[in-house]
Amino acid sequence: MKMNPSTAFTIRAARLIDLDQVVVLWGQLMEHHRSLEPRLYDTETHSPATWRAWVRRKLDESDSVIRVVERDGTVVGYILGSIGQRAPVYVVRTVGMIFDLVVDSDHRGQGLGRALVDDLTHEFNRRGITDIQVNYDPNNQEASYFWQALGFKTLLHEAYRRTE
């Protein structure tokens, strides 16, 4: 557990009791994504419950890492990552994957996102992971700036096309 005394924020491993607050933050993330690309990020009505169950399983998986940042007992951000495998033809096969990073809008601009990424990076390093990947919408200017400022470089582009 890491604490910044000047701001009274704590970063720690997520616990089962955090799930409801994490789901609310995930909803904020999805709403933001929908504002960028409505069709791609439109979710089913059952999505919060389904996503909550998925994250619940991730809490028990040894290859998954979920960290939260809290202030005064309230979760104000989280990062969700996992150790994944690339095809067996590559020299670098095992990578750290960042699925989600969100900080509540009222707490942005205080370095919490960076602190969460640093914490996850440290955990990946501890487990011998040397490469991390993250996907983000190129139309999300905040995300593009954030990830590039942390040293992430675009190596692949993912494209979508409707079949009809």
C-alpha positions in Angstrom: 0.0 0.0 0.0 1.4 3.4 -1.0 0.2 6.6 0.5 0.9 10.2 -0.5 0.7 12.2 2.7 0.2 15.6 0.9 -3.0 14.5 -0.7 -4.1 11.5 1.5 -4.5 9.2 -1.5 -3.7 5.5 -1.0 -3.0 3.0 -3.8 -3.6 -0.6 -2.9 -4.7 -4.0 -4.2 -8.4 -4.1 -5.0 -10.7 -6.1 -2.7 -14.1 -7.6 -3.1 -15.6 -4.7 -1.1 -14.4 -2.3 -3.7 -16.3 -3.8 -6.6 -19.4 -1.5 -6.4 -17.2 1.6 -6.5 -15.1 0.2 -9.3 -18.3 -0.6 -11.3 -19.4 3.0 -11.0 -16.0 4.2 -12.3 -16.2 1.7 -15.1 -19.6 3.2 -16.0 -18.0 6.6 -16.3 -15.3 5.2 -18.5 -17.9 3.5 -20.8 -19.9 6.7 -21.0 -16.8 8.6 -22.1 -16.0 5.9 -24.7 -19.6 6.1 -26.0 -19.2 9.8 -26.5 -16.3 9.1 -28.8 -17.7 6.2 -30.7 -21.3 5.4 -29.9 -21.7 2.2 -32.0 -18.5 0.5 -30.8 -19.0 1.3 -27.1 -22.8 0.8 -26.9 -23.3 -1.7 -24.0 -26.1 -4.1 -23.1 -28.4 -3.2 -20.1 -26.8 -6.2 -18.2 -23.3 -4.9 -18.8 -22.6 -3.5 -15.3 -23.5 -6.8 -13.6 -21.7 -8.8 -16.3 -18.6 -6.7 -16.0 -18.7 -6.8 -12.2 -18.8 -10.6 -12.3 -15.8 -10.6 -14.7 -13.8 -8.4 -12.5 -14.8 -10.5 -9.5 -13.2 -13.5 -11.2 -10.1 -11.4 -12.1 -9.6 -10.7 -8.3 -8.9 -14.4 -7.9 -6.7 -14.9 -10.9 -2.9 -14.9 -10.2 -2.1 -13.3 -13.6 -4.5 -10.3 -13.0 -3.6 -7.1 -11.2 -6.3 -4.7 -10.0 -5.2 -1.6 -8.0 -7.4 1.1 -6.6 -6.6 4.6 -5.5 -8.7 5.8 -2.6 -9.3 8.9 -0.6 -11.0 8.9 2.8 -12.2 5.3 2.2 -13.7 6.1 -1.3 -12.3 4.5 -4.4 -11.6 7.3 -6.8 -9.7 5.4 -9.5 -8.6 2.0 -10.6 -6.3 0.2 -13.0 -6.9 -3.3 -14.3 -4.2 -5.3 -15.9 -3.2 -8.9 -16.6 -0.3 -10.9 -17.8 -1.0 -12.2 -21.3 0.7 -14.3 -24.0 1.5 -13.4 -27.6 1.8 -16.0 -30.3 4.7 -18.5 -29.7 6.6 -17.2 -32.7 7.7 -14.0 -31.0 10.8 -13.5 -28.7 8.7 -11.3 -26.4 5.7 -13.5 -25.7 4.7 -12.6 -22.2 3.4 -9.0 -21.9 1.6 -7.0 -19.3 -1.8 -5.8 -20.6 -3.6 -2.8 -19.3 -7.4 -3.2 -19.8 -8.8 -0.2 -17.9 -7.5 2.9 -16.2 -10.0 5.5 -14.9 -9.8 8.2 -12.3 -13.0 10.0 -11.2 -13.3 13.3 -13.0 -13.2 15.3 -9.7 -9.8 13.8 -8.9 -8.0 14.1 -12.3 -4.9 16.2 -12.8 -3.4 15.2 -9.5 -1.1 12.5 -10.8 -3.3 9.6 -9.7 -3.5 7.9 -13.2 0.3 8.1 -13.5 0.7 6.7 -9.9 -1.6 3.8 -10.8 0.3 3.0 -14.0 3.6 3.3 -12.0 2.3 0.9 -9.4 1.1 -1.6 -12.1 4.4 -1.3 -13.9 6.3 -2.1 -10.7 4.1 -5.2 -10.2 4.7 -6.3 -13.7 8.4 -5.8 -13.3 8.4 -7.8 -10.1 6.9 -10.6 -12.0 9.5 -10.4 -14.8 7.4 -8.6 -17.3 9.4 -6.2 -19.5 6.8 -5.1 -22.0 3.4 -3.5 -21.4 0.6 -2.9 -24.0 -2.4 -0.7 -23.8 -5.2 0.0 -26.2 -6.9 3.4 -26.4 -9.1 5.2 -28.8 -7.0 7.6 -31.0 -9.9 10.1 -30.9 -9.5 10.2 -27.1 -7.1 13.1 -27.0 -6.7 13.0 -23.2 -5.8 9.3 -23.4 -3.4 9.8 -26.3 -1.6 12.5 -24.5 -1.5 10.6 -21.2 -0.1 7.3 -22.6 2.4 9.1 -24.9 3.6 11.2 -21.9 4.3 7.9 -20.1 6.4 6.6 -22.9 3.9 4.4 -24.7 4.5 4.3 -28.5 1.9 3.4 -31.1 3.0 0.2 -32.8 -0.3 -1.2 -34.2 -3.5 0.3 -35.5 -6.8 -1.6 -34.9 -9.4 -1.0 -37.6 -13.1 -1.7 -37.7 -15.6 -2.0 -40.6 -19.3 -2.9 -40.7 -20.2 -5.9 -42.8 -23.5 -4.6 -43.9 
